[in-house]
Structures are given as structure tokens and as C-alpha cells.
């Protein structure tokens, strides 16, 4: 029931006015950067969409309108099934395994043990290294007769074709990408875990609930918003795997280890097929938008006390 304006106390009106003023001031501070990013983003997306319906001759500097031909080419490309299966394999593995692993590590690192800050710092170190440097280190480890081949050779297993294509190479990509970025997600989860009200955990202990029951029924609902955020970040990041493919396998043999992001680069800068590359970029953008939108639509079932 609404309270008549004349019955609202002056102090309450002042507090409401101050709150509205702070909110407006915050939006004003965010407005320049938000508008700038929005305008630049719209211009870039619009330019890519325009390119996607043209056939560009780089040498002659000409463009020819071809309509939906580039998009129909995506649907009819026999190599696209392999590229898409590789892409979705990485998306599923990186988003699910990456989120679960980061949450498990954050739970372990949230224990009040002596020297725990050393381990927290150590797990974040790979995130500080550039992706190129991290990938080059792994290429040295995975090369024929390299460190991994030496380790498996100790138990009588012959050299393994880590980077020769197939699901094994994709699994290697996933391991490299997860170990590179897991520290960032661990820090996000640590912040969420340390924000769980202690009185809820104490009440659960008094009721006699076990450690797993406390995590499932008390901790997990409280950090569900952080889990959703990390999961969405992992989905969007999984579609952008590029340096691994470029430096480790170059998409080969053939397109057996190629992904959509690498195929955009190959079509644009190696084959000079700018129009088709732009169509692939629009297709990639639509895939990311669709998956993120789907997760966002079901967030009320995933996030505790999600009302918006």
C-alpha cells in the first residue's frame, strides 16, 4: 500500500533524495565510457555485417554485393561440420570443467590454513603470463620426444601424438586453456565464498549437517550468482580460442584441429576472402549471443533469490 506523500517523514524524504542523487551521479560517471563502447561496438558490428554480404577483391580494392551467398556458403561448407564440432567441444569442456575445477580449487583455498596465501598467489600466476608465452611453453613440453613423451616412456608407453589431430589434441587445448585462466575464476569464487554469512554455516553445523550438505544447501545457493557469472565468462571466452590453434597445430592436419575463431583468421588473412570471413564472424557473434542469452533466460532457476 502506498504511503501518502504528506505522511512521509522529512528525514525519510531526505534519505530518498540523497540515494537518488548518488544513483544519478553514478550513472553520469558511467555514461561516457558506456556510450563510447556502445558506439564503437555498433560501428564495428555494422561494418562486419556490411562486409558479410559482399565479395571483396583485396587486390583490386572492389566490393560486390552478393546478398546471402556467404551465409549459404557456411551452411554448405563440408569442413564446417568439423570446425563447429571442435568449437562446441571446447565450449562445453572449458565452460563446464573450467567452472567446476575453479570452484573446487577455490573451496580448498578458502580454508584457514597456515601459508594458504602462498598457494592462492601461486595458482594465479599463470593468469599473469601472456597466452602466447604460455602456449609456447606447452609446445616445448608436448613436442615429439619432449617432456611428456619422456614421462610416459618411463612406464613403457611409446611416444604419443599429442598434437597430431583428433580428440586428444582438442583435449590438450582444453587443458592448456583451463590451466591458463583458472586462477582468475578461483579469485572470483574466493571472493564469493568469503562473503557467505558465517551464521548460516554455524546454524547448519548445529543442525548436524555434513560438509557436503552444507556446501550444497548453504554455500552453493549463496554463491550461485558468482557461479553463473564465471560460467557465462567461460562460454564467451571458449569461442575465442585462437592462439593455441595458431601456435600448436595451425589448424591442421587439414581442419582437424581448427575452430571457428581460427577459421575467420584463415579466411581473412591467408585466403583473402574478406566477405566470407565477415560472415563467419557474424555467425560466431550470433552463436555467442544465443548461448549467453539462453543462460540468462534460465538464470532464475540457477541463481538464488534472483528476482529481476
C-alpha positions in Angstrom: 0.0 0.0 0.0 1.5 3.4 -1.0 2.2 5.9 1.7 0.7 9.4 1.1 3.4 12.0 0.5 2.3 14.1 3.4 2.8 11.1 5.8 6.4 10.6 4.7 8.8 12.0 7.3 11.2 14.7 6.2 14.2 12.6 7.2 13.0 9.7 5.0 12.4 12.1 2.1 16.0 13.4 2.5 17.5 9.9 2.6 15.5 9.0 -0.5 16.6 12.2 -2.3 20.3 11.5 -1.4 20.0 7.9 -2.6 18.5 9.1 -5.9 21.2 11.7 -6.2 24.0 9.1 -5.7 22.4 6.8 -8.2 22.1 9.5 -10.8 25.7 10.6 -10.2 26.9 7.0 -10.6 25.1 6.7 -13.9 26.6 10.0 -15.1 30.1 8.7 -14.3 29.5 5.5 -16.3 27.8 7.2 -19.2 30.8 8.5 -21.2 32.6 5.1 -21.3 29.4 3.2 -21.8 28.3 5.4 -24.7 31.8 5.3 -26.2 32.0 1.5 -26.1 28.4 1.2 -27.4 29.0 3.5 -30.3 32.3 1.9 -31.2 30.8 -1.6 -30.9 27.8 -0.7 -33.0 30.0 0.8 -35.7 32.3 -2.3 -35.7 29.4 -4.8 -35.8 27.7 -2.8 -38.5 30.8 -2.7 -40.6 31.3 -6.5 -40.3 27.6 -7.1 -41.2 28.1 -4.9 -44.3 31.2 -6.8 -45.3 29.4 -10.2 -44.8 27.0 -9.5 -47.7 29.8 -8.5 -50.2 32.5 -10.2 -52.1 35.7 -8.2 -51.6 38.6 -8.2 -54.1 41.6 -7.1 -52.0 43.9 -6.6 -54.9 41.5 -4.6 -57.0 40.0 -2.8 -54.0 36.5 -3.5 -55.1 33.3 -4.8 -53.4 30.5 -6.7 -55.0 27.1 -7.2 -53.3 26.3 -10.9 -53.1 23.5 -10.9 -50.5 23.2 -14.2 -48.6 25.7 -16.1 -50.6 28.4 -16.0 -47.9 25.9 -17.3 -45.3 24.7 -20.1 -47.6 28.3 -21.0 -48.2 28.7 -21.5 -44.4 25.8 -24.0 -44.5 27.2 -25.9 -47.5 30.8 -25.9 -46.5 31.8 -29.6 -45.9 34.6 -28.6 -43.5 32.2 -26.5 -41.3 30.9 -29.6 -39.5 34.4 -30.5 -38.3 35.1 -26.9 -37.3 31.8 -26.5 -35.4 32.2 -29.8 -33.6 35.7 -28.8 -32.5 34.4 -25.4 -31.4 31.5 -26.8 -29.4 33.7 -29.5 -27.8 35.9 -26.7 -26.4 33.0 -24.6 -25.4 31.4 -27.5 -23.4 34.6 -28.7 -21.8 36.0 -25.3 -21.0 32.8 -23.9 -19.6 31.7 -26.9 -17.5 35.1 -28.3 -16.4 36.6 -24.9 -16.0 33.8 -23.7 -13.8 33.7 -26.9 -11.6 37.5 -27.0 -11.3 37.8 -23.4 -10.3 35.0 -23.8 -7.7 36.7 -26.9 -6.3 40.1 -25.2 -6.0 38.5 -22.1 -4.5 36.8 -24.2 -1.9 40.2 -25.8 -1.0 41.9 -22.4 -0.9 39.2 -20.9 1.3 40.4 -23.0 4.3 42.1 -21.0 7.1 45.4 -22.9 6.9 48.9 -21.5 7.6 50.6 -20.3 4.4 47.4 -20.6 2.4 48.1 -17.2 0.8 51.2 -18.6 -0.9 49.0 -21.2 -2.7 46.4 -18.6 -3.6 49.2 -16.5 -5.2 50.7 -19.5 -7.0 47.5 -20.5 -8.7 47.0 -17.0 -10.0 50.5 -16.8 -11.6 49.5 -18.4 -15.0 46.9 -15.7 -15.5 49.6 -13.1 -15.4 51.5 -14.8 -18.3 50.5 -13.9 -21.8 48.7 -16.6 -23.8 51.4 -16.7 -26.4 54.2 -17.3 -23.8 52.0 -19.9 -22.0 51.3 -21.7 -25.3 55.0 -21.7 -26.4 56.0 -23.3 -23.1 53.4 -26.1 -23.6 54.6 -26.6 -27.2 58.0 -27.3 -25.9 56.6 -29.8 -23.4 54.4 -31.5 -26.0 56.9 -31.7 -28.8 58.0 -35.2 -30.1 60.5 -36.7 -27.6 59.6 -33.8 -25.2 58.9 -33.8 -21.5 55.5 -35.6 -21.7 56.9 -38.3 -24.0 59.7 -38.8 -21.6 57.3 -39.2 -18.7 55.0 -41.7 -20.4 58.1 -43.5 -21.7 59.1 -44.3 -18.1 56.0 -46.6 -17.8 56.7 -48.2 -21.2 54.3 -46.2 -23.4 55.6 -45.1 -26.7 55.6 -41.5 -28.0 52.0 -40.1 -28.1 50.9 -37.8 -31.0 49.7 -35.0 -28.7 49.3 -32.5 -31.5 48.6 -34.7 -34.5 44.8 -34.0 -34.5 41.7 -35.8 -33.2 40.1 -35.5 -29.8 43.4 -35.9 -28.0 44.7 -32.6 -29.4 41.4 -30.9 -28.5 41.7 -32.3 -25.0 45.2 -30.8 -24.9 43.9 -27.5 -26.0 41.3 -27.6 -23.2 43.9 -28.4 -20.5 46.2 -25.6 -21.7 43.3 -23.1 -21.7 41.9 -24.2 -18.4 45.3 -24.1 -16.5 46.0 -20.6 -18.0 42.8 -19.0 -16.8 41.7 -21.0 -13.8 43.4 -18.6 -11.4 41.1 -15.7 -12.4 38.0 -17.8 -11.8 39.4 -19.0 -8.5 39.8 -15.5 -7.3 36.2 -14.7 -8.2 34.9 -17.7 -6.3 37.1 -17.0 -3.3 35.6 -13.5 -3.0 32.1 -15.1 -3.2 32.9 -17.8 -0.7 34.3 -15.3 1.8 31.0 -13.4 1.5 28.9 -16.3 2.7 27.4 -15.4 6.1 29.1 -17.3 8.8 26.0 -17.5 10.9 24.3 -19.6 8.2 27.2 -22.1 8.3 27.2 -22.2 12.1 23.5 -22.9 12.1 24.0 -25.7 9.7 26.7 -27.2 11.8 24.5 -27.0 14.9 21.7 -28.8 13.0 24.2 -31.7 12.4 24.6 -31.3 8.6 27.7 -32.7 7.0 30.3 -30.8 5.0 28.8 -31.8 1.6 25.3 -30.9 2.7 26.4 -27.5 4.0 28.1 -26.8 0.7 25.1 -27.9 -1.4 22.3 -26.3 0.6 24.0 -23.3 2.2 27.2 -22.3 0.3 26.2 -23.0 -3.3 22.9 -21.0 -3.2 24.8 -18.1 -1.7 27.5 -18.0 -4.4 25.2 -19.0 -7.3 25.4 -15.5 -8.8 29.2 -15.9 -9.0 28.9 -19.4 -10.5 26.6 -18.0 -13.2 29.0 -15.2 -14.0 32.0 -17.4 -14.3 30.0 -19.9 -16.4 29.0 -17.1 -18.8 32.5 -15.7 -19.0 33.8 -19.2 -19.8 31.3 -19.7 -22.5 32.2 -16.4 -24.2 35.9 -17.0 -23.8 35.7 -20.5 -25.1 34.6 -19.2 -28.5 37.7 -17.0 -28.7 40.3 -19.8 -28.5 42.8 -18.8 -31.2 46.4 -18.6 -30.2 46.5 -22.2 -29.1 45.4 -23.4 -32.6 47.7 -20.9 -34.4 50.9 -21.8 -32.4 50.4 -25.5 -31.8 48.8 -27.0 -34.9 47.9 -24.2 -37.3 44.5 -25.8 -37.6 45.9 -29.0 -39.2 46.1 -31.5 -40.4 43.6 -30.0 -42.8 41.0 -28.5 -40.5 41.0 -31.3 -38.0 42.0 -29.0 -35.1 40.6 -25.8 -36.4 37.9 -23.8 -34.6 35.6 -21.0 -35.7 37.8 -18.2 -34.5 40.8 -19.6 -36.3 38.8 -20.2 -39.4 37.8 -16.5 -39.5 41.5 -15.6 -39.4 42.5 -18.1 -42.0 39.8 -17.0 -44.5 40.5 -13.3 -44.0 44.3 -13.1 -43.8 45.5 -16.2 -45.6 42.9 -16.7 -48.3 41.9 -13.0 -48.5 38.3 -14.0 -48.6 37.1 -11.0 -46.5 33.4 -11.3 -47.2 33.2 -15.0 -46.2 35.4 -14.2 -43.1 33.0 -11.4 -42.1 30.0 -13.8 -42.5 31.8 -16.3 -40.2 32.4 -13.5 -37.7 28.7 -12.6 -37.7 27.8 -16.3 -37.3 30.2 -16.6 -34.4 28.7 -13.4 -32.8 25.2 -14.9 -33.2 26.3 -18.2 -31.6 27.8 -16.4 -28.5 24.8 -14.1 -28.2 22.3 -17.1 -28.4 24.1 -19.2 -25.8 24.6 -16.3 -23.4 21.0 -15.2 -23.9 19.8 -18.8 -23.2 21.8 -19.0 -19.9 20.5 -15.5 -18.9 16.9 -16.5 -19.6 17.2 -19.5 -17.2 19.1 -17.6 -14.5 16.1 -17.5 -12.2 16.3 -21.3 -11.8 20.1 -21.1 -11.3 20.6 -18.1 -9.1 19.3 -17.9 -5.5 17.0 -15.0 -4.9 17.1 -13.8 -8.5 14.1 -11.5 -8.9 15.0 -9.5 -12.0 
